[in-house]
Amino acid sequence: MSETYRAERTISAAFKEQKQVDDVIRRLLDRGVSRDHISVMGRNFQSETRIAGFITKRDVILGGLRTGAIFGSLFGSFLSLLTGVGVLFIPFVGPIVAAGPIGAVLLGAASGAIAGSAGAGLVSVLTTLGMPEDKAAVYQTRLQAGEYLVMAEVPGDRSGEYQLLIESAGGEEVNTIEKALPRACGGNCNSPEDLSPEIRSHLSAEAQGTFIERYNTVIKETNDETKAEQAAWEIIHQKYDEDENGVWSKVKTTV
């Protein structure tokens, strides 16, 4: 499915209850939406395990994503169906669970939309993706209140069908972005030109090489673009610091 699936638009909606999220994800999967193109964010997933281990730095989103095998078992079986489940910290929202390709977007946003917009939090990331600011603000407020955000990247000619499905499953404040979420590369990265402009503009030439090397290693091992991008951002955060322009360019010194 993932090789031929055409992700051309991104439909998002807020859900009040976790059981609604579980239901809509299963219905999207049953109707042919690729698991690699469904994202979820939320704070109050039912679990006996305390949320811990997320990393904060300068009050922006930073690395902390882990594999679905670890967090999927903690926060509900439906999350384990998605890619790249982990815990992140967002200003004004706090620690959230992020599953699917939105996780890689948020990792990259640490050096882009959020860091460049003092205290704007999730609103800044979502508007950068093409969402109206008022809708993005509603989503941030509802996440703060303990609700959930689901995003599905769907073929353009079926977006109406999927919007009706999401609404019938209890989705509110539905919004459609006329593109899929940004990815680092489609398959292997052969050169910096293969990186998305958002990523390339926030990495020095050396950091771009580090990013590409790690990305290609993980994509070869897993054939999973989301995991590869998350791993690439993690190595960037381990090896570099940002300069005054928000570019990851300062090589960290090792003691």
Protein Blocks (a to p, Z undefined) as FASTA:
>chain_A
ZZmpccfbdcddddfbfklmmmmmmmmmmnopafklcccddfklccfbdcehiaceehia
cehiacfklmmmmnojklmmpghiacdddehkbpcddedjklmmmmmmmmmmmmmmghkl
mmlmmmmnopafklmmmmmmmmmnopacddddddfklmmmmmmmmmmnopahiacdfbdc
ddfbecjafbfklpcfklmmmccfklmmmmmmmmmmmmmmnopaklmmmmmmmmmmmmpc
cdfkopafbacddZZ
